[in-house]
Amino acid sequence: MGSQCLNRCSISSCSFTIHSTNLSAAFAPRYTTGSFDISGVRPTTLYAKPHGYAGGGHYNNPGSGAEYVCLPPDPDYVKTSGLDYGRMYGAEFDSNFFASNANDEDVPCALCRTERASSVIMIPGKNKCYSGWKEEYHGYLASGGYSNVAASAFVCVDINPEYIIGGVDQHLGKLFFEVLTKCGSLKCPPYINNYPLTCVVDLVTTEEKRLLLNDLDVMNNRLNRMEGVVAILNATVRQLTSENHQQLLTNQQQDIVIQQQQTSIQQQEQTIKLLQNSFNSIKRYAAGGNYGEAGSAAEYVCLPPDPNYVKTSGLGYGHMYGAEFYGNFFASNAHAQDVPCASCRTTLSTSVIMIPGKNTCYNGWREEYHGYLSSGAYYHAAASAYLCVDINPEYIIGGVDRHLGKLFFDVLTKCGSLKCPPYINNYPLTCVVCSK
């Protein structure tokens, strides 16, 4: 779109989508609260001023969470100690690529929600929108260092990043590096070897088209449509009058039908309750890669209780293991218990997010559940991810045997690049899942 790509969300230079089509997190944001573009779409933020803190697993810990996270400026703690296998560090730039004097600077972030947005995407390799999309912001693609032990993720850093005041000391927690093109499997051209990749964050809104009242063709079309609607309404009135007369003659029959329908509705309600109870009794299985296998997938998954298989053999390089708690942090007698899970859909919400470090939702959001932040152990060979374990977890019946597949550990705050206060060193992080 060229010049039509408006920098419409300078308060929330949102870098990648979290859980929802209109909810994003931003790293190194530029903030001017309450900004609009000509479409009238207004972005809102969960935490912007004071800014949040970019964080994640340590670059040298292979089992740490792979993704970058945006921690709130006002964390909630419940417990004051944990096993210290899961860790949360602050994030910083490790060079001057993104801006002059950026090296070792701690990175701010924000969590923002763009109202009336039906899709939000980050496009690596582009710094302007495709036709029909609006720009949130553009900049350079970032990730961890390829030679670092820990896995990472790709995020988009704003073209004009800011820093956290007083965060110039080198702590080397979660790091941001520019991403260079590597030709081979990636075709060159159009890509160029060792060039830094750009990025752009785009959205599509559900804004309505505006009517030009001085357009005669538009007015004529609308008048013709209104005449057609009036004719249909007249025919409907005549039909309803006839039907009403017939209904007056058959009131007794109608009463019998209503009684039958009420009985049918009661039977259907009983059937729905039985189906709901049956559905709730079905346990799904938390699973993922083995904690000791370095190349396994980082994320945790929720497997259905009724899998479908097609082939009966494969190469055996990808593995899926069940998940279990390690230690009794999440609940008494939780150690070695297999972990159940559920896949849920919220029908009345357009955005669902998990906020690490909080156990209550911000104003205007509805809580789905809260609990403690979890990940794999920082020193394990396999990468992991951050997710929220309910404050009252359950177990799979008969799953107490120790198999050590995908593991759940509590996550402790690590001060340094992550500012303390408001965070407290070695305190277990809470979490909350909110919808709106």
KAKA-V167799 format. One record per run of one state. SS is the DSSP state (2 for helix, 1 for strand, 0 for the rest). FROM is the first residue (numbers start at 1). LEN is the number of residues. If there is no record, write none. Layout:
ss: {SS;SS}
from: {FROM;FROM}
len: {LEN;LEN}
This chain:
ss: {0;2;0;1;0;1;0;1;0;1;0;1;0;1;0;1;0;1;0;1;0;1;0;1;0;1;0;1;0;1;0;1;0;1;0;1;0;1;0;2;0;2;0;1;0;1;0;1;0;1;0;1;0;1;0;1;0;1;0;1;0;1;0;1;0;1;0;1;0;1;0}
from: {1;2;5;16;18;23;28;36;37;42;57;65;66;69;72;86;94;106;107;108;115;117;125;134;144;155;159;174;179;180;181;183;184;186;187;196;197;198;206;216;250;251;281;284;289;301;304;321;326;338;339;340;342;352;357;366;376;384;385;387;391;406;414;415;416;418;419;428;429;430;436}
len: {1;3;11;2;5;5;8;1;5;15;8;1;3;3;14;8;12;1;1;7;2;8;9;10;11;4;15;5;1;1;2;1;2;1;9;1;1;8;10;34;1;30;3;5;12;3;17;5;12;1;1;2;10;5;9;10;8;1;2;4;15;8;1;1;2;1;9;1;1;6;1}
